[in-house]
């Protein structure tokens, strides 16, 4: 029987039961992929991160694999924040940088210790932006989300952005409308197969807080996530999307903003997104978030 250390971490918040919950298994070296999938299903978070030591020849600190309750995914923002937060607590780390090997490459994760607590900054994978969808696909997305054409922000093309786990970006005009969306999840899941993208990130600039640039909601029914509370792999690429499409004005080589999410489902959380720009193109995207430990336990598998 295998004994593993399991944490439940709420990411992008300092308040328990808010933000985005992630399962974290810290000593996953002896687990098979099937066992990881079963543990992720049992914990039933949108993602669970499995952390295990590398081989001696590897030049990074840890492997990390990510599972939803139904499938393995290449990367996950909130589960990365949660995994490194749990690691920092478990090992009582000082401020440091840890490199993790994921399906999207080796990523540096900065751990900042402040007042016996930790803040985590994740450098995401390479940014990419696909061409805007043709009108017929756009219409199917809009219909599945229960939107009308006049609800859309005309500055925001509907297109796929990615830092490793792609999302469809859909800008709309109203936060009230955002909070009252009632998508057709079956239609979204079916459409995901056609467009080869599982996540739909609907966002708005309709904010009554000068410190919050965007509010968003993220739906991914094709991988068993009807609504994800606070999504690093949506807000991060959103930063690149805003820069590359010249939706925001940038006067220097760094663009920063705070994105908030989870309002509708009472799991509100937020993160800082930082985009380093070179020749007017997004070069490096980082997300920074707080986290809080909900529980630690030992599981026998």
NUFI-682245 format. One record per residue (C-alpha): residue in one letter; x, y, z. Coordinates in pm, whole numbers, plus 50000, padded with zeros to 5 digits. Layout:
aXYZ/...
% end
This chain:
x500005000050000/x501315034549904/x501135064150142/x500845098849990/x500565133750137/x497475151950013/x496675188850046/x493575208349953/x494615243849862/x492365272949767/x494325293549513/x494025330449424/x492565339349763/x493495342150130/x490015331550243/x489115294950278/x486345282450052/x486905310749802/x489175311649499/x489845279349311/x490315246549502/x493135223549391/x494135189449513/x497865184749560/x499715151649606/x503285159449710/x505035125749698/x503565110149386/x506705091249276/x505225056449314/x501785063549173/x500715050948833/x498825073248592/x495675052848660/x496065058549034/x496575095948980/x493395097048773/x491435078749043/x492725101949315/x491785132349105/x488315117849054/x487975111449428/x489105146449528/x486795160149256/x488485193849212/x488705208848865/x492395198448878/x494715179349108/x498495183849081/x500845154549139/x504405164049238/x507285139649217/x511055140649225/x513065139748902/x515725114948804/x519245124448911/x520195134248555/x517335159348519/x518065196448550/x514855207348720/x513495203949072/x510205185049029/x507895168948779/x504255179848800/x501315162548630/x497745175748630/x494475156448622/x490855167348609/x488325142048742/x488195127148391/x491455133348201/x495065144548227/x495725180448110/x499075195848011/x499175224548261/x496985242248516/x497525276548668/x495665274148998/x496905238649065/x500495250449007/x499985278849253/x498445253649495/x501165227649448/x504035251449515/x502185267249807/x501705232549960/x505375224449893/x506445256650064/x504325248650370/x505415212250386/x509145219950357/x509015253750539/x510795270150247/x512345304650241/x511915326849937/x513265308149634/x512725298049273/x511755262049193/x511745247648842/x509015223148747/x508825200548445/x505385199848281/x503965189347947/x504455225147824/x508115226747929/x510245235248231/x508795265348412/x510335286648691/x508035292448989/x508935320149235/x508055315149601/x508015346949809/x507905342750187/x506195371750364/x505215371650733/x505365333550760/x503125329750454/x503785325850083/x502885342149754/x503495322549434/x504425335849089/x504145312048794/x505945318548467/x503605303948207/x504405286047883/x504955303347548/x502075325547438/x500275318547111/x497245333846943/x495265317546665/x493355336846395/x489845348346481/x487145322546410/x485145324346091/x481655339546134/x479785306246141/x481895292846430/x481675326046613/x477915324446587/x477825289246728/x479965300147025/x477805330747087/x474615309947065/x475955283047300/x476805309647558/x473335324947530/x474715357747395/x473635381247118/x475925398646872/x475275432447033/x476515418647367/x480035414347227/x482825439547277/x483585449946919/x487285455047004/x487695418547106/x487965391846836/x486765356946930/x489885335846902/x491995309947084/x494835321847309/x497185298547494/x500115296047730/x499935258147720/x496265249347772/x494235269347522/x491115290347586/x488645308047358/x488565345247443/x485125361747431/x484905398447533/x481485412147629/x480225446347738/x478325439848061/x479295424948397/x475615420248480/x475245399448166/x478435380548252/x477025371148592/x473745359248441/x475175337148167/x473515303048146/x475465284147876/x474335253647683/x477065230647816/x476235202847574/x476645226347279/x479935239747416/x481295204747471/x480295194047119/x481865225346971/x485105218847162/x485705187746952/x485415208046632/x487605237346735/x490045215946939/x489805238347243/x488075228947568/x487815262247751/x485665293047690/x486725324347882/x484115351747882/x485415384848018/x484435421248052/x486105454348132/x482885465148310/x484475470548651/x483515493848937/x486935489249101/x489825509548959/x492265482049066/x490415454448875/x490715455448496/x488655424748407/x485995401748543/x485645367548386/x483975333348383/x485455301548234/x483515271248109/x485075237948006/x482345211347999/x484225189547748/x486735180348022/x484195177548303/x484425213548430/x481165232448385/x482585263848546/x486105269048674/x486205294348960/x489485313448897/x491595303448598/x495315310348560/x495405295348211/x492715319948102/x493745352448271/x497405347848176/x496775343547802/x494195371447825/x497095394847898/x498875384247580/x495635386347382/x495015422147498/x498535432747399/x498745415147062/x495335428246955/x496205463447081/x493055463947295/x494945480947577/x497425509447546/x500935501347668/x503635527647713/x506505506147840/x507815470547819/x505605456148092/x501815454148116/x500215444748449/x496615440748552/x494435422948804/x491785398648681/x488935388048907/x486755357348867/x484335334649056/x481825361149159/x478755342649033/x479535309849210/x480645325449541/x484285315349494/x485685349449414/x489415352449365/x491925372749171/x495445372749034/x498015397148904/x498985391448542/x502305405248418/x503185405548049/x506705413747934/x506595429247586/x509265428847318/x508775446346983/x505085451047069/x504625413247107/x503975394347435/x507175376247531/x506805363247890/x503585359748090/x503535355448467/x500655351748708/x500905358749081/x498475345849338/x497915340449706/x496685307449846/x495375292050168/x495615256850305/x492225240450364/x493495206750487/x496415182750485/x495955145350515/x497635112250438/x496035088450190/x496765051450150/x496395039049794/
% end
